[in-house]
Amino acid sequence: MNIYLMTDMEGCAGMLNHDDWVLPAGRYYDKGRQILTEEANAVISGFFDSGATRVLVADGHGAGGIDPLLLDPRAELLRGWPDCIYPLGLDPSFDAVAWVGQHAKAGTDYSHITHTGWFNCIDDSVNGHSIGEYGAVALCARELGIPSIFAGGEAALAAEVEALTPGAVTVAVKRGLKKDGLDHLTTDEYRAAKLSAIHLSHTEACRLLQTGAAQALQRLKTQPASFRYVSIQPPYVRTTRLRADAKQPARTDRYEHPDSFIGLMNTPYLKR
Ligand SMILES: [Zn+2]
């Protein structure tokens, strides 16, 4: 079994805020990378416990989050997308897609460090389905015929996972304490607005992640039909609502593609 593991940072237990922990200039960035890499290693161990033969770790955090020196030697690390951004190095040779360190999408109640891409996004939707960073990857996998089986991250991510990929196993390692409904905030205000959470210990988070990943891959082998996707048909229309910030007023971007979700997601990059 060949597994693709997408990693982010903000959804890990112990990632206490954004600026100190996940930005290269942050005072705890190296500790943040260690936390993420060890959470990823727990997931990798769970997959190998259940018979994985290869795990490719795709470092999806903007500035990078995996420490190559700490990564489980059985895994490989992808950094630098080979194609036009999407599908982020995925191809049909993978048997399953999984996530670790993932946070919920912009606008989610009781999420921590909530955002989609950056803090300027209010909502990103495709054909009426609100997608976050999780959905952007999951729906690429759907198009390539690969099941989404596991997501580790904050508790608020679970609803988004179940809405887009019913049956995928989720493991919650922290829970945010603030409601949302903050569409009126500017980008900088929103960046500072969702920084309260209760975290599991790093050790307990890793234990749960390893167990959950092992269960997910075991179930893929015995009940593959239990991992499903939301029904979404072409043509694809993406609507991205953005907040006002210092550089520009609030706006809504709209993109279309006749037959490919992956093509749709690449459209903004092709226009530059
Ligand atoms: Zn992210």
Residues whose N, C-alpha, C, O or C-beta is under 5 A from the ligand:
A	BS01	ZN	D8 E133
